[in-house]
């Protein structure tokens, strides 16, 4: 999960613009313009829902309205403002960006895919949105339970039909900003498959013009699960980026506390 959050933060400053001297191999991962986005907020909301036994829609509404200025799409904003709990047929990549904790938490692949579908249906109820959520959670589950990259790629291709064999060399000259699940998932999977560790996975994302924060969030969650962490001082980075002053100027620790909360601490705050 930390790999997803830190991927979102690292990718946030390159979502729309890149400096003229941008070098994806050497650029600093966490610069001064980095920030968490809706990817992080809703990833933590999924964890909150699971640990408190809440419907996903209620958790997304709670976190979404608490952290309203983090870059939600218009359809999700309308859903929040309407206090809705029903899906609106989206096939955006938002269903996939928030589900990694499901892949980490539940004990069987069947449970993981069932919960991922439930988490998607309350907003991203289009079949492509549901598929992306299930595939991401499944990849995280398989990675953290010892599956090889070949096995993960084979499962995602056979079960969900994602093209996983196209190398990043194919994507780089064709990169474009694409927030659809269909455009995001094959690239995110490939960034993970061609990585050697979490950092190289995120740099793979940087190498392609794309919806950088979300692709890095999804790919970063897979890499975190596969490599057993990010290799970074995760807690220091999470404190640095997640603890921010609220509208009253008071430091808000709620997002950080739920990001790092252990399952046995559920319901303690």
TASUL-V506899 format. One record per run of one state. SS is the DSSP state (helix for helix, strand for strand, loop for the rest). FROM is the first residue (numbers start at 1). TO is the last residue. Records with the same first field share a line. If there is no record, write none. Layout:
# TASUL-V506899
SS: FROM-TO, FROM-TO
This chain:
# TASUL-V506899
loop: 1-1, 13-37, 53-55, 67-73, 82-91, 93-93, 98-99, 106-108, 122-126, 145-148, 161-167, 173-179, 194-197, 207-211, 228-233, 243-243, 246-250, 253-253, 261-262, 266-269
helix: 2-12, 38-52, 56-66, 74-81, 94-97, 100-105, 109-121, 127-144, 149-160, 168-172, 181-193, 198-206, 212-227, 234-242, 254-260, 263-265
strand: 92-92, 180-180, 244-245, 251-252
